[in-house]
Amino acid sequence: MVQVNDNFLKLKAGYLFPEIGRRVSAFCKANPDAAVIKLGIGDVTEPLPPAIAEAIHKAVDEMSNRETFRGYGPEQGYDFLRAAIAENDFRSRGCDVADDEIFVSDGSKCDTGNILDIFGTDNVVAITDPVYPVYVDTNVMSGRTGEADATGRYAGLVYIPVTAENDFTPALPDQKVDLIYLCFPNNPTGTVASKETLKQWVDYAKANDSIILFDAAYEAFITDPEIPHSIYEIEGARDVAIEFRSFSKNAGFTGTRCAFTVVPKGLSGKTSTGESTLIHPIWNRRHCTKFNGVSYPIQRGAEAAYSEAGKAQIGELVSFYLENARLLREGLEAAGITVYGGVNAPYVWLKTPGGLSSWDFFDRLLNRGHLVGTPGSGFGAAGEGYFRLSAFNSRANVEEAVERFAKSLG
Ligand SMILES: *Cc1c(COP(=O)(O)O)cnc(C)c1O
């Protein structure tokens, strides 16, 4: 028989969202009249901004015409989109990023997983805890960890707790690590990193020849002018960081799929024999071999995110979700709950009342309020005793959820 990659068998079977799905369907079966409101999975709810939809329609028309039809495009993305990204997201903010340092893809989830292809398996990997589960699971699949313990922590990974005790600021590790995942604004905690915090990490990475994998999928939600949107706003970051961005959360592309990764041309690593080598050509090779580009209409849609109309419409969309976050935050606080995040991010992270476990609180909220959120422990051991609510929902659902939330506490 064929041998399987048994690293996959190390993955914890009851993955978070399937388990939530199981409990919600069991509840709905037993309570067919309950109108359950889901504030669980981080998926957007509002339609594509009109300027983007229009650009996609126009591109589909081009594809339907012999004169303007296009086949395969460049694997790294069309020049028009790479240039729009580099200019609007980086150079206009004073970050030195060239068009050909942008790699357009079909998602940051894929990119944050795929990036491991180009790094040796002996690197020491650090992740914050709680964390976006993709970083952990892709390390498990690629054989960079041992087995998980009872709390779900895998042997071989360095976990950096981010909790209320340290104000959700990840402390520098007291050992040398090679790859470091940072995500700000953070999923799941909804908290942000100051310039000073990011500077400490960049300095650490420089001193230890590490690389920071910086996930900025939620940068559009930053409202505080003091908070950096990109790691490249930090001096020296070009030498130590790869940044992941996505059109999913700001422009509603979770179903249309478009994202990008920034790999600076000067970024380097070392070979197994110790010589320095550049990362950009290796990632370029990987990307061109295993990926054939995002569809032309979707890249035109992404380009429209940077038009005047596109920017204005995305601004409205982001404000809409942030207002939902504010309603959740303030509603919960008024109900006596301790709440974090939700100011520069579409997630509210709350401390479960009365010392309830994350899953016990999940069950209580479902049974009493017919509300679904995400248990913090599903994002890592340090998430135990916390709970995530997503602001991606209709206004009516958010308002109703706040009322029900208060009633389910008693
Ligand atoms: C939603 C999300 C992304 C974006 O994923 P896509 O594959 O681009 O849709 C990336 N990172 C985090 C932490 C996310 O929550």
The ligand as an SDF file (V2000), in Angstrom:
LIG
                    3D

 15 15  0  0  0  0  0  0  0  0999 V2000
   -9.1980   35.9800    6.7910 C   0  0  0  0  0  0  0  0  0  0  0  0
   -7.7530   35.9000    7.0940 C   0  0  0  0  0  0  0  0  0  0  0  0
   -6.8180   35.8860    6.0630 C   0  0  0  0  0  0  0  0  0  0  0  0
   -7.2390   36.0100    4.6220 C   0  0  0  0  0  0  0  0  0  0  0  0
   -7.3620   34.7890    4.0230 O   0  0  0  0  0  0  0  0  0  0  0  0
   -7.7250   34.6890    2.4770 P   0  0  0  0  0  0  0  0  0  0  0  0
   -7.2350   33.3140    2.1270 O   0  0  0  0  0  0  0  0  0  0  0  0
   -6.9590   35.7510    1.7610 O   0  0  0  0  0  0  0  0  0  0  0  0
   -9.2010   34.8270    2.3480 O   0  0  0  0  0  0  0  0  0  0  0  0
   -5.4850   35.8260    6.3860 C   0  0  0  0  0  0  0  0  0  0  0  0
   -5.0750   35.7990    7.6700 N   0  0  0  0  0  0  0  0  0  0  0  0
   -5.9460   35.8390    8.6770 C   0  0  0  0  0  0  0  0  0  0  0  0
   -5.4390   35.8650   10.0620 C   0  0  0  0  0  0  0  0  0  0  0  0
   -7.3130   35.8660    8.4200 C   0  0  0  0  0  0  0  0  0  0  0  0
   -8.1750   35.8840    9.4380 O   0  0  0  0  0  0  0  0  0  0  0  0
  1  2  1  0
  2  3  1  0
  2 14  2  0
  3  4  1  0
  3 10  2  0
  4  5  1  0
  5  6  1  0
  6  7  2  0
  6  8  1  0
  6  9  1  0
 10 11  1  0
 11 12  2  0
 12 13  1  0
 12 14  1  0
 14 15  1  0
M  END
$$$$
